[in-house]
Amino acid sequence: MIMLTDPSNEGHPEFELKYRSSRVEMKAVVDRIISSVWLNIVNPGKGIEQLPAQLEAVCDRGHHLNGDKLGMAAHALRTPRDRIIIESEHLLKNLSLWLMLHFHGRLIVSVSGKVLYDKCSGDSPRILELKVKKFCSKEQDCSNEGDTYRLFTDVRGSFEEFLSGTYPSSFDMPETARARRNLYDVMKTHDLGASVLSEELKVMARQSAQLVVKWLLLLPVTIPVDADFGFSIRSLDIDINTKVETEPLPGTILGRSPSILNFNWGKAFQKSKHVIYAPTLDPENSDDDELSQPMDEDMFASANFEARWTDEHVDFSEDVILSFPILRDLVSAAKAECECQHCVLNRRTPTNHDKKSSASLQSGCKARVAVSSVLLLVSHAIADGFGAPDISGVRDCEHPLKSILTVFSELLLRKQIRWDTWFNTAACVYLGCPFVEHVMDIELGGTAYGAIQYGNAAVMAPWIDLTKVEDVKRCFHFSRVQGKLGVMRGSAGQHYFRGIPEQFAIIQVEHTEDTSSFNQRFKKWSEPLTDNISVKEDDSNFEVEAMLVSADVDVYRLLLRIKSDTFARIIDPVDAMIRLARSLPIVECGHKDNTKRMEKSEDVIKLYDFDDLLGRWQNEDTFYGLNKVGSAIPFHGRAPDEDGSGITLHMTSALQHNGKINVARALSVNYMTIVNQGDCCLPCAIQKAKTMPVPGDNESLKVTERYIINVRGGSKQVSKRLKRPIHVAMESGPET
């Protein structure tokens, strides 16, 4: 366009004009516009107008002008002309679509003399006819080499050409190079250089990824680790072809089953015999006799992984290869075909070191491309499990590879599945956003990723809304939204939307607010356990107020403030999810007539309605030292037989909807809390709470507090005063 607007540029070849000052200045602006359009329209998947069906049928694959040629044609058509004819061998789909959207006047499209489209737009008397010479055959190749297009205008009764050019043989529309792609289409989506792989290597890579995903989703998991939201893995050494125990598995935690498990990618592997996971010693630090000898998991973790974990510059993909025999086989097969200098020298003059460094990946090597394809397919499987219907068209694979390698490092080094890493991996694949590893810092406030925004699209964790959290099953998924995330502010009918202005932003949830100072000054009185104790229906108010606070560059904190009659407190929804994952015991008995009497004891009880609970319960896991399994000795309190004192019971009124119930869960103490859903009489519930086993080896010490959450109605009743914690600036979201 710059070339055509300056008459002095006429006659000069294009390469001489590339660095003219006017072009350089304009290019920066145009690039910014293109980037914004992609980030806010193309990447969120909003889509664009399509050609009418009769024009789409002219050629199933399609022919297009390159971007610069389309720009020159659009600029030439800007000059008012009463009648214009554009001739081409094939239907140029992007030019046709541009004309339908921007030309004012009568537009006629004819193919081989047949008029397929004739429509007026606006009140202009101008006429433009797009004359296409032929239909494209489905049976024959319609690729073209240097076919031309010409633009004519009517000048005093005769047509004169005012622009011409050629269009390429490629069927791919250049402007759709970064459009959204299908899941698992890694060979075309990412800049991997996958074209160097033979069909056999491509099949091996796909099947290897399929088996790794199946192994990953069958790992037995246990309660979350520490105060982080995630799961611990009991064992990495499993047989994917044997029956698994009925316990939580990553496949049941994900929102849905990844479709990669059902793809038919050939029969190169004998699945019944193939070993998925079998760690070996580091080849560079082992003797020949030790090489390729299986290790137990503790030996593997201590051999060399911990050193690599602390070194940010080490390529962890080599350690991943050493962990999976199918990847070692893939690397060997790729190196046997590869003609890079490293592989050729190894085949010609193999040394002892080279034999032991088969996992080494060199840039440009077929082995690196093959392993990267496997890792990207696994990252797509995680995004698929979170609910992604497709993926971003970002071609750079740096961030998806970084994210999935972080997933494997946590699996192999720490035996952990962490929400932040898996959620960020899924967002990285679906949104095309950067991968930012989260390090939890309680002092700074943030505990877990609640949402990620990238351009005009975002993903949100389902558990942000405390009123909808009911089960840990399928909790690893996200809600997809289009638009900017934000919160509603204001009151008394005067509300306004406060959105996040940044193109890329990570939203962390704020940790639960401490109220110990209030409790120490205004102590809760207890009363003795008698038959007069009863459970009353809770009638406290419940309201959610959300606040967004800028915490760092591209980082926000979401403060979920729960308000009742006299208390207002920030609650971390992650705490509720951790309690659900750890499965607070639900008690029941057979005394439906409530005839059982309360046993006499020195125990006392404190009764809480929701308002009192919100202000006084402390979520004292850290205080009790119960964050880790096996750490059961309390840091405060007294033994039951000490000084003749008994147990203090903390019991709620009957909570009637999920919001209050999940706040109670979030504020309860692990291993000291039971849930009574109305199926247990009060004396039995108290007795079961008092006799709860405390985890740990020292049975002589018992924690002196016990908690009972009484539930009535569950999710059947929901407060009318609830508000969505995060809103979207567009009416179209959320999608799921």
C-alpha positions, 0 to 999 in steps of 0.5 A, a space after each residue: 500500500 505504501 508503494 502504491 500511494 507514493 508516485 515516486 515508487 512506481 517502477 521500482 522493484 519491491 526489494 528496493 522499497 522495503 526499507 523506505 522510511 515511510 514503509 518502516 513506520 507504517 509496518 510497525 503500526 500495521 503489525 500492531 493492528 494485525 497482532 491485536 486482531 489475532 489476539 482478540 478475534 482470531 485466537 479466541 475462536 470467534 471466527 469470520 464470515 464464510 463464503 456462500 455455499 455455492 462459492 465454497 463448492 467451486 473448489 474444496 481446497 481453495 486458491 488465495 492471494 498472498 497478503 501483499 497481493 491482496 493489499 495491492 488489489 484492495 488499494 487499487 479498488 479504492 479508486 472509484 470506478 463505475 464498472 470493474 472486471 476481475 479475471 482469474 483462472 480459479 476462484 480466489 476465495 480471500 479476495 472474493 470474501 473481502 469484496 463481499 464484506 467491503 465492496 459497496 455496489 453490485 457484486 457479480 461472481 460467475 464461474 465458467 459463464 454461470 452466475 453463482 452470486 449477484 447481490 447489491 450492497 449499499 446504494 452505490 451504482 458501481 458494478 464489479 464482476 468477478 469472472 472465474 474461468 473454471 470449476 476445480 475438479 475433485 478428482 484432478 489436481 488443480 494446483 497452479 504454477 504462476 496463474 494470473 489475475 487481472 483487473 479491468 475497468 471500463 474507460 469510454 466503452 472499452 476495458 483497460 487493464 489497471 492491475 495484474 499479478 500472479 497467485 501461488 500454487 499453495 492451497 493454504 490461505 496465508 492469513 489463516 496460518 495462526 488460526 485455531 487448529 484441531 487437537 493433536 495436529 502437532 505435526 502441522 500446528 507447531 514449528 517442529 520440523 516434523 516434515 523430516 520424520 518418516 511415516 513410520 517415525 510419525 506413527 511410533 511417536 503418536 503411539 508412544 504418546 498414546 501409551 504414555 497418556 494411558 499410563 499417566 491417567 492410570 497412576 494411583 493417587 492419594 491425598 494432596 501434598 502439603 497445603 498445595 492443591 494437587 495429588 500425590 502418586 503412590 507408585 509410578 511403576 504400574 501395568 496399564 494392562 492389569 486391573 487397577 484398584 478402585 481409588 482416585 486416578 488422574 483419569 477420574 480427576 480430569 474433566 473428561 477422557 482425552 480422545 487420544 486414547 481412542 485413536 487408531 494409529 496402527 499396530 506398531 507396538 504390542 501393547 500387552 507386552 510393552 513396558 511404559 515406565 522403567 527408569 534407568 541410571 544416568 548413562 553419563 554417570 554409570 558403568 557399563 554393567 549398570 547401564 539400562 538396569 532398572 532402578 526402584 523409584 527412590 534410587 531413581 529420584 536420588 541418582 541425578 534428578 534432584 541436581 537437575 531440578 535445581 538447574 534451570 538450564 538443564 534440558 529435562 527431556 533427556 531425563 524423561 527419555 531415560 524414564 520411558 523405554 518406549 521413548 528410548 526405542 523411539 530415539 534409537 529408531 530416529 537416530 538410525 535414520 537421522 543424517 545430522 552430523 552427530 548421528 552420522 558420526 555416532 554410527 561411523 565411529 561409535 564410542 563408549 560414551 556415545 553408546 551411553 548417551 543415546 538419550 542426548 538430543 541435538 537441535 535439528 536431530 530427528 530424535 529431538 523432533 520425534 520426542 518433542 512430538 510425543 511431549 506435545 501430544 501429551 500436552 494436548 491430551 491434558 488440554 483435552 482432559 480440561 475441556 479444550 475443543 481445539 488449540 491455539 494456532 501459535 506455532 512456537 512450541 517453546 511454552 507447551 514443551 516447557 509446560 509438559 516437561 514441568 508436568 513430568 518433572 513433578 511426576 518423576 521427581 516429586 510424585 506430584 500432580 499439581 493443579 497449577 502446572 496442569 491448569 497452566 499447561 492446558 491454558 498454554 495449549 488452548 490459549 497460546 499464552 506463555 507458561 509461567 511456573 507458579 511458586 506458592 508464597 503464602 506471605 505474598 497472598 496467592 495460593 493457586 491459579 484461578 484463571 488465566 486471560 490472554 487477549 479476548 479469551 480466558 479460562 477459569 477454574 470451576 471451583 472459584 464459585 464456592 456454591 458449585 463445588 460438590 466433589 473432587 471428581 472431574 475437578 481438573 477442568 476449566 470453563 472457557 470464556 470470551 471477553 475480558 475478565 473482571 468483577 462487578 463493583 458498586 451498590 444500590 443498583 449502580 454497578 460497573 464492570 472493573 476488568 483486567 486491562 492487560 492482554 495477558 494476566 494470571 489470576 491467583 486466589 488469595 489465602 484465607 484471612 486470619 482471625 486469630 486476634 479476634 478469637 484470642 480477645 473475644 473467646 467462644 464460651 463452651 457448654 457441657 455435653 447434655 441431652 439439651 444439646 440440639 442442632 438448629 437450622 442455620 438462618 445466617 446471611 451469606 453473600 460473596 463479594 469479589 475483588 481483584 488486586 494487582 499483585 505483580 506484572 501480569 499477576 492479579 489476586 482474586 479476593 473472595 470475601 464471604 459476608 454474613 450478619 456480623 463477619 466479612 472474611 476472605 476465604 480461599 476456595 482451594 482449602 475447600 477443594 483440599 478438604 474434598 480431596 481428603 474426604 472428610 468422613 461422613 457419619 451415619 447410624 441406625 438410631 432414626 428415632 433419636 432415643 440414644 442418650 448423651 454419655 456423661 463426660 468431661 467433654 465440652 461443646 461449642 455451637 456455631 451458626 454460620 456467622 459465628 463459624 465464619 469469624 471463628 474457625 481457623 483452618 489450623 492445619 499448619 498450627 496443628 502440624 497436619 499438613 503432611 501425612 504422618 505429622 500428627 503431634 499437635 503443636 498446641 492443646 492438651 492430651 485428653 487425660 491431662 489435668 482431667 480435661 476432656 475434648 472440646 467439640 466444635 459443632 455447626 448448626 444445620 447448613 443448607 446450601 453449598 456456599 456455607 458448607 464449602 466455607 465450613 469445609 475450607 475452615 475445618 481441620 484435617 483429620 479432626 472433622 466429620 460431616 453429619 448429613 442428617 443420617 446420624 443421631 447427635 450422640 453417635 456423631 459426637 462419639 464418632 468425632 471423639 474417637 476419630 483416629 489421629 494419624 501418626 505414630 505417637 498414639 499417646 498424644 491426642 488432639 483435644 479438638 474435634 469438629 462436626 459439620 452438620 448438613 441439611 439439604 446439600 446443594 438443593 437450596 442455594 441462597 438468592 444473594 449469591 453473586 458470580 465471583 468473576 464476570 466477563 465483559 462479553 455476553 457470549 461467555 462463559 461457553 462451558 
